[in-house]
Amino acid sequence: MLLSAHNIFFTWKLHRKIQSFQPDIIWCHSVLRHIGRIGLSVINKSSAQKRMMYHDLGYFHPFPHAVTQEKQLPASLDWRDFSASIHNPITKFFVRGKWLLLQKMQKQLKKFDIHLVPSTFMEAVVRKNYGEKVTVLPHFIQE
């Protein structure tokens, strides 16, 4: 995540690729881990339709692998709610860095045309943070 926050070399390549290819649609996955906030700014400058696919809850929870129920998700993405489940001060320090990056990226992700989620479990969370521009593309059946 630290590298993706300021991944200048990737951003430069992405900018050149968008300029030369002129895509109609830009479909993003895992921007938190690879593209980062600077890459998102390049994508947002493009006139292409922008779609973001959320594969996990890493954009909404400090430890997405630990989430098994909706009630475990923070009520909001402000620091107090996001860090409420963390009691270790060292862990809280590192999670603060993730939270700050997410705050910067969230402003850029709100400019995307469609936010795609793989299940209805994630739909409410994404809708709460990005508005009505959410579409569910089920990857599996929930019973």
Backbone hydrogen bonds, N-H to C=O, Kabsch-Sander energy under -0.5 kcal/mol:
donor,donor_aa,acceptor,acceptor_aa,energy
5,A,1,M,-1.7
6,H,2,L,-0.7
6,H,3,L,-0.9
7,N,4,S,-1.0
8,I,6,H,-2.1
11,T,7,N,-2.2
12,W,8,I,-2.4
13,K,9,F,-2.0
14,L,10,F,-2.8
15,H,11,T,-2.7
16,R,12,W,-2.1
17,K,13,K,-2.4
18,I,14,L,-2.7
19,Q,15,H,-2.4
20,S,16,R,-2.3
21,F,17,K,-2.5
22,Q,18,I,-2.4
26,I,49,Q,-3.1
27,W,25,I,-0.5
28,C,26,I,-0.6
28,C,51,R,-3.1
30,S,53,M,-0.6
33,R,30,S,-0.6
34,H,30,S,-1.4
35,I,30,S,-0.5
36,G,31,V,-3.1
39,G,35,I,-1.0
40,L,36,G,-1.7
41,S,37,R,-1.4
42,V,38,I,-1.4
43,I,39,G,-2.1
44,N,40,L,-2.7
45,K,41,S,-1.0
46,S,42,V,-0.6
46,S,43,I,-1.3
49,Q,24,D,-2.9
51,R,26,I,-2.8
52,M,114,I,-2.1
53,M,28,C,-2.6
54,Y,52,M,-0.5
54,Y,116,L,-2.6
55,H,53,M,-0.6
60,F,57,L,-2.0
61,H,57,L,-1.2
66,A,63,F,-1.9
67,V,64,P,-1.3
68,T,66,A,-0.5
72,Q,69,Q,-1.8
73,L,70,E,-1.9
82,F,78,D,-2.6
83,S,79,W,-2.2
84,A,81,D,-0.9
86,I,83,S,-1.9
87,H,85,S,-0.5
92,K,88,N,-2.6
93,F,89,P,-1.7
94,F,90,I,-1.7
95,V,91,T,-2.6
96,R,92,K,-1.6
97,G,93,F,-0.9
98,K,94,F,-1.4
99,W,95,V,-2.7
100,L,96,R,-2.5
101,L,97,G,-2.0
102,L,98,K,-2.6
103,Q,99,W,-2.2
104,K,100,L,-1.7
105,M,101,L,-2.5
106,Q,102,L,-2.7
107,K,103,Q,-1.2
108,Q,104,K,-1.0
109,L,105,M,-2.8
110,K,106,Q,-1.7
111,K,108,Q,-1.2
112,F,109,L,-1.7
113,D,50,K,-1.1
114,I,50,K,-1.8
115,H,133,K,-3.2
116,L,52,M,-3.7
116,L,114,I,-0.5
117,V,135,T,-2.2
122,M,119,S,-0.8
123,E,119,S,-0.8
124,A,120,T,-0.8
126,V,122,M,-2.3
127,R,123,E,-2.8
128,K,124,A,-2.2
129,N,125,V,-1.2
130,Y,126,V,-2.5
131,G,127,R,-2.0
133,K,130,Y,-0.6
134,V,132,E,-0.8
135,T,115,H,-2.5
137,L,117,V,-3.0
137,L,135,T,-0.5
139,H,118,P,-1.8
140,F,118,P,-0.5
